[in-house]
Amino acid sequence: MNKLQGQIAVIIIVLIAGIYLGNLGYGGDQASAAHFLTEGHWDEGTCGGCHAGVYYEVMSSYHVQREGDFETSMYSGLSYLTRFEINPGSENNWADIYMNYHPGAGPLETIDGNDGIALDCNICHDQTGEYDWEARGKAISQSRFAEANIDAMASTLANYPVSFGVSTDDSCATTCHITDVSKRAVAWAEDDYENYDAHANNSVSCVDCHITEAHQIGRGDISDSADKSYDNTMKSCDDSSCHGGITHDMVIDGAHIGIVSCEACHIPVLTADLNDPVVKSANWKNGVVDLTYRKSGEFSSTLAWFNGSKEGELPNVGGKNDTGAQLKPFNTIMVTWWDEGIDANVVTGPDSYNVGNPIPLLDVKNADADNDGNVTLDEIRESYPYAMLRTVDLYFSVSHNIAGGGSGLDEALGCEDCHGYVKGKENVTVLDWASLGYETDPGQTDPPTDFAAVNFTVVPYSRPRPIEIEQEPQLMNDLKDLTGRAVI
């Protein structure tokens, strides 16, 4: 063995020992192992050896790049029509509310020409449960963007070994996507979420369905998605590893399977009894949002045809003759706002789903000449001569709070819940079939069928453990390159 070979051998032995010691206690499951590190942030030297290319995967992910322009999207108009937690104000006010949910980097690398917020892997991958969101948000609201991620991990670094691992339900649902509660009536932020959702009751985690590749998190096809690129990239209900092959004895092909979505029956009711109330209407007429909420108790979702959101349009639904359309559940929110009135499509159809030209909220507030809190048509037309007030029902997709299997708000719908008649009201059907594009109930017969007496069989299904993905660390691949052969 020559001197060079000896040096390489020593390097390999040291590196293998490091890998071995670093993996003690992980049970061989690298995909879900927690990494205990001394640094509280991504570092190319510390993390990049094993996770080469991960930084750039995250940078190009839709979670980082979504909506593209974070600094001005608040004022483009569209954001405040679909994100009801955002109020008008300065850019820092917007940052305080919204940027705290962003992992950093990408569009946020610079803010107003200065250093912005660096990428923080802890937002998704912290395993201690001690990530300080309040401290991060405070730093952002004070424009101390460079310190935001440091402040978020300060107390954790002082008291715990920093632990990175697979994203948890807490980091996904109860922290970032808690903002969806008001739009979709999801209960995942509740302490007893397992009582609202059959999946949660059976220990199915977010990442079991929202499968992830190269840090692009799988998602469904939602009505208010601005970017269509990754729609329908998550597991479907009838995936072979989940509920594949289940038909519920619905042998009428083309009447239910493929036409009625699973969630249409398995989300029979929604609830307004949540810690974050569910929005019923949002009125921006006076430049500040006036919200009304669903009343306490359960309420039904709206069934409508959907075949995918349309870029450049407000959240809406389609018709039964649309290609690929399925019946899906939605929470509808009536939204009112001022438009410039310069788009011909909006002028002729103010209740259409064209985005048009929403007037920035600050301009609406400033139009209140007599400061009485009521912006009139005459006042707004001083600055926008063709301004018009629009009111449109927006449709927000509902896909959680799954009923069935002994959990959920209720059991899944039965035949009579759609094809029956309202008690005490002659010839009044449960569903408004005309609104769905039918002249009459397509399932009824003459004489009428008693659908309450119709039974179908549901075969209990035991969900298998998700398949674990085995992947060699990048460092091991580097060792192969050093020697020209695999290291065993």
PyMOL commands that set and color helices and strands:
alter all, ss='L'
color gray80, all
select helices_A, chain A and resi 3-22+54-60+62-65+73-76+78-82+91-101+106-108+122-125+133-141+145-159+169-184+193-195+198-201+206-209+262-266+344-348+361-366+377-380+415-419+433-436+451-453+474-483
alter helices_A, ss='H'
color red, helices_A
select strands_A, chain A and resi 35-37+110-111+114-115+162-164+212-213+216-217+270-271+279-283+290-293+298-299+302-306+326-339+388-397
alter strands_A, ss='S'
color yellow, strands_A
deselect
rebuild
show_as cartoon
